[in-house]
Amino acid sequence: MESSFFEGFDPAGLEEWRAKVEADLRGAPFESLRTPISASTTLEPLYAKAEGVLPSEVPVRHGPWRIQPEHDDPRMEVCASAIADDLARGADALWLVAGLDHGTRVLTAGDLDAVLRAVDLGEVRVQLEPEADALPVALSLVAVAEGRGVAPEQLRGGFGADPIGTLARSGSLPQGWRTARRTLGELGALAQAKYPGVRAGLVSTRPYHEAGATPPQEIAWALATGVDYLRAFLDSGLSLEAAAGQLVFSLGASDRVLESIAKLRAMRWLWFKAMAASAAGVEARRIELHVHASVARRTRRDPWVNLLRGTAEVFAAALGGADSIACAPFDAGIGPSDPFARRLSRNTQLVLRAESHLDAVDDPAAGSYALESLTASFAREAWATFREIEREGGMMRALRHGRVSAALDAERATRSRRIATRREPVLGVSEYPNLGEEPVVRDAVRLEEVEVEIGNAFGDATPEQRHEALLAFVRVLREVDAEPGRIAESALAALRLGVDVFSLGMLLRTGQASLYSEPLTAFRPAEPWEALRTRSDRFLKNHGHRPRAFLATLGPLAEHAARLTWTQNLLAAAGVEAVASAEVHDLETASAKFAANPTELAVIVCADARHADEAPEVAPVLKAKGATLVLLAGKPSPEVAEALRKRGVDDLLFAGDDVLSTLSRALRALEERS
């Protein structure tokens, strides 16, 4: 008889585990370990069983994911070189953000040809993200492929039409929703008829993810957008199964690993549910899922920590079932990435795939109590939000009427408070900062570098032939009941002759009401803390040294060692250099030590028991010796705090308080008085 693995172990339920945790907390409440994630979801410290399980019939990725780096450098030559480098050194596919006024600047099909010069379009999958220029840029890819002799069935990738995402990111949809929707249908009809390896539509949550959306919000808005796009494809004559096959979903991953894994699993689950409710076939219920890293979470200070963030993001994306992954380089928040940064980004995926074998197990999160519970909770919350959006008129209406921005504003306010109190730490910035770091510098792109490159000729048509092609395009545009695909065919004919993207785009916009809304702005958790460091840099430039703080440590080190370390770390996060004294046992010693190390700021650090008696005596001594500001590290009772203020303590520093604001006030006072 085989012995059980659990033989000899007494069974333990949730209550027994909770009692063990509470004992280890030494008086802190069990609830202090709970982490709120969204309106209805909290990350619990203990899970005894899963609250829901991802249905086994939901399709998962089998085998390795595609390493698909994203490229958006506005300079064609730089972008082309980076693409060639990636493909030669491990990338499987490429993601190209390109258009007239965003990403890699392209004006003609010849420009796109130059950017993709190292790409075998018959072998390498190319996903475009052209935003407002979807039709002409997508058809430029077709023209380039034709010019190279690539058969239509060999072309693989995506045209990337995403009008709702464009409006969310930029605040503008120049051709209006009606024309954008028609363009989406045109590209879908063309891809279905001639390019079976290409998907016309893109549902990108990048604007929402970068703006700080919660996982359920990101899922719900992706679902609502995908359903809106399905309707556009259906109106162009596609079947439901064909329409579903025209979509690529692109979601964000963050270094919050559990959240990211559960989000991607819930996204697959809910798309399966939505398609099943529409009576779609099994294949139509499968989602094509690309995962991009969060550039907004890339720090500018101590950017090397971003390598850890990138590793966590790829890990989460792989375990969450991504079909393709793009890992943002560690310097993405600073400026155009250099070859070394892109190499590290690419190699992160290669190592995790080829050496860590993260692709060896299908849905490795299945069966995890925590991940199954989070998946189910995200799915429930997102589905409720999705249904509400549908009842109120769809995703475009929600975006234009401010419902999306209002939800993000509320989330931003909550997270800003957590960041200010360091309950949501930013490693390398608000926690464990490196004041002596050498800054990583990336030169900004000069406009002249971009303008001199664009406008490469394509084809050998005469100006008259191009003019006739534009007139023919106008005539098709004016046909109210033009058969789906005719506009795309006419535009492709013009691009083959060398007509530029701008001319076609302007004709698409003529006579159409443009849409405008407040663009969604990126939410960078590190930004407020990095702003303090910038002020410290300015202080250093003006005074020859950074703001400094004398730490008056009262009593033996054993009493306040943890508080001293916490204080030094906190001050460094604001760019303040700490000068710690040895143990201070009397006022004369405190006075002498401060006189030997005079600073603009002084911080009293001691055990709580010394707040009422010793700290009030030290504060006026420090002020008399020239300290501009005196702070106390700790949280005394309200009565003691009031007495300390009367004796010269200007402010308090303690865990859970808005220390960001406290330090900002301190820096302002030092700046004004110096």
Secondary structure, DSSP 8 states (H G I E B T S, - for coil): ----TTTT-----HHHHHHHHHHHHTTS-GGGG-EE-SSS-EE-S--SS-S----TTS----S--EE--EE--S-HHHHHHHHHHHHHTT--EEEEEEESSSBEE--SHHHHHHHTTT--TTTSEEEEE-GGGHHHHHHHHHHHHHHTT--GGG--EEEEE-HHHHHHHHSEETTHHHHHHHHHHHHHHHHHHH-TTEEEEEEE-HHHHHTT--HHHHHHHHHHHHHHHHHHHHHTT--HHHHHTTEEEEEEE-S-HHHHHHHHHHHHHHHHHHHHHTT--TGGG---EEEEE-GGG--SSSGGGHHHHHHHHHHHHHHTT-SEEE---TTTTTSS--HHHHHHHHHHHHHHHHTS-TTSSSSTTTT-HHHHHHHHHHHHHHHHHHHHHHHTT-HHHHHHTTHHHHHHHHHHHHHHHHHHTTSS--BTTTBS--TT----------HHHHHTT-----S---HHHHHHHHHHHHHHHT-TT--TTHHHHHHHHHHHTT--HHHHHHHHHTTS--EE--------TTHHHHHHHHHHHHHHHHHSS--EEEEEEBS-HHHHHHHHHHHHHHHHHTT-EEEE---B-SHHHHHHHHHHS--SEEEEE--GGGTTTTHHHHHHHHHHTT-SEEEEES---HHHHHHHHHTT--EEE-TTS-HHHHHHHHHHHHHHH-
